[in-house]
Amino acid sequence: MTNISSNDIIKAFKFRHACKEFDRSKKISDKDIKFILETARLSPSSFGCEPWHFVVVRDQELREKLKPVAWGAPLKLDTASHFILGLTMKAPMTKPSSDYVMHIFKDIKQLPPDALEAYTGFYKNFHEDDFQLDDDKKKFDWAAKQCYIPLANMMTSAALIGIDSCPIEGFHQEKVEKILTEDFGIDIEKYGLSYMVAFGYRKSDPARPKTRRNMDEIITWK
Ligand SMILES: Cc1cc2nc3c(=O)[nH]c(=O)nc-3n(C[C@H](O)[C@H](O)[C@H](O)COP(=O)(O)O)c2cc1C
């Protein structure tokens, strides 16, 4: 591990803000966007099930299609160097013993047979008893929680190398999913949209300093 100082990390957290408009003349290099995406790929998830997929929207025409259904995004769609859709797997993918879950356990995690059986049992028990994910909406929301971890990691890693970002939930889920099927060729039986995230370089510094509650309001030490 290289030594990055806590001071530098806090500087990056302060540098990161929800960037409203990017400098459209500045593009993120391939190397840097791949670095940002790599931090998404390496993110942790419950049971290691990685219930995510990311679509990097390079095509300007496709970006235009999103504008009418994403009130939080138009200026970012126009100016961001890179614009990413954060997709979350739906219940058919994440339900216990689905083909996808077994692919993760067998092919990706390469669990030996006895561990595979135990892990599959824990996963089923977790869904049915611990978290009671007994309908498709609950399963989707649980998977979506995992998908916000790569979102945070991407934004932080971007900030650490001086790249700005904006997370976006300002869109109509049903309307956007219609566009994802019709124009992006995404199977919405399998995937839903949790968030969008724009990356680029700020056009100007934020108008207001960062505001946050104090530590003593958010932390309880026992
Ligand atoms: C999940 C999520 C969704 C957000 N959606 C939007 C959005 O649609 N449009 C927008 O301009 N900002 C959006 N934001 C940015 C927040 O408003 C912003 O992070 C918050 O006010 C704190 O400000 P800061 O990020 O500049 O520190 C979103 C933030 C998060 C984490």
Ligand as a Chemical Component Dictionary entry (heavy atoms), coordinates in Angstrom:
data_LIG
# 
_chem_comp.id                   LIG 
_chem_comp.type                 NON-POLYMER 
_chem_comp.pdbx_formal_charge   0 
_chem_comp.three_letter_code    LIG 
# 
loop_
_chem_comp_atom.comp_id 
_chem_comp_atom.atom_id 
_chem_comp_atom.alt_atom_id 
_chem_comp_atom.type_symbol 
_chem_comp_atom.charge 
_chem_comp_atom.model_Cartn_x 
_chem_comp_atom.model_Cartn_y 
_chem_comp_atom.model_Cartn_z 
_chem_comp_atom.pdbx_ordinal 
LIG C1  C1  C 0 -28.330 9.348  -4.384 1  
LIG C2  C2  C 0 -28.216 10.813 -4.687 2  
LIG C3  C3  C 0 -29.057 11.387 -5.634 3  
LIG C4  C4  C 0 -28.904 12.733 -5.984 4  
LIG N1  N1  N 0 -29.666 13.260 -7.003 5  
LIG C5  C5  C 0 -29.357 14.503 -7.470 6  
LIG C6  C6  C 0 -29.966 14.997 -8.668 7  
LIG O1  O1  O 0 -30.814 14.365 -9.282 8  
LIG N2  N2  N 0 -29.575 16.211 -9.131 9  
LIG C7  C7  C 0 -28.631 16.955 -8.464 10 
LIG O2  O2  O 0 -28.274 18.041 -8.937 11 
LIG N3  N3  N 0 -28.055 16.525 -7.318 12 
LIG C8  C8  C 0 -28.382 15.319 -6.819 13 
LIG N4  N4  N 0 -27.770 14.834 -5.682 14 
LIG C9  C9  C 0 -26.788 15.684 -4.987 15 
LIG C10 C10 C 0 -27.215 16.088 -3.563 16 
LIG O3  O3  O 0 -28.203 17.061 -3.610 17 
LIG C11 C11 C 0 -25.951 16.555 -2.840 18 
LIG O4  O4  O 0 -25.040 15.478 -2.785 19 
LIG C12 C12 C 0 -26.226 17.045 -1.412 20 
LIG O5  O5  O 0 -27.037 18.191 -1.425 21 
LIG C13 C13 C 0 -24.923 17.374 -0.670 22 
LIG O6  O6  O 0 -24.149 18.316 -1.394 23 
LIG P1  P1  P 0 -22.664 17.990 -1.905 24 
LIG O7  O7  O 0 -22.727 16.663 -2.590 25 
LIG O8  O8  O 0 -22.359 19.098 -2.873 26 
LIG O9  O9  O 0 -21.769 17.981 -0.734 27 
LIG C14 C14 C 0 -27.949 13.528 -5.295 28 
LIG C15 C15 C 0 -27.153 12.933 -4.303 29 
LIG C16 C16 C 0 -27.255 11.595 -4.022 30 
LIG C17 C17 C 0 -26.321 10.971 -3.015 31 
# 
loop_
_chem_comp_bond.comp_id 
_chem_comp_bond.atom_id_1 
_chem_comp_bond.atom_id_2 
_chem_comp_bond.value_order 
_chem_comp_bond.pdbx_ordinal 
LIG C1  C2  SING 1  
LIG C2  C3  SING 2  
LIG C2  C16 DOUB 3  
LIG C3  C4  DOUB 4  
LIG C4  N1  SING 5  
LIG C4  C14 SING 6  
LIG N1  C5  DOUB 7  
LIG C5  C6  SING 8  
LIG C5  C8  SING 9  
LIG C6  O1  DOUB 10 
LIG C6  N2  SING 11 
LIG N2  C7  SING 12 
LIG C7  O2  DOUB 13 
LIG C7  N3  SING 14 
LIG N3  C8  DOUB 15 
LIG C8  N4  SING 16 
LIG N4  C9  SING 17 
LIG N4  C14 SING 18 
LIG C9  C10 SING 19 
LIG C10 O3  SING 20 
LIG C10 C11 SING 21 
LIG C11 O4  SING 22 
LIG C11 C12 SING 23 
LIG C12 O5  SING 24 
LIG C12 C13 SING 25 
LIG C13 O6  SING 26 
LIG O6  P1  SING 27 
LIG P1  O7  DOUB 28 
LIG P1  O8  SING 29 
LIG P1  O9  SING 30 
LIG C14 C15 DOUB 31 
LIG C15 C16 SING 32 
LIG C16 C17 SING 33 
# 
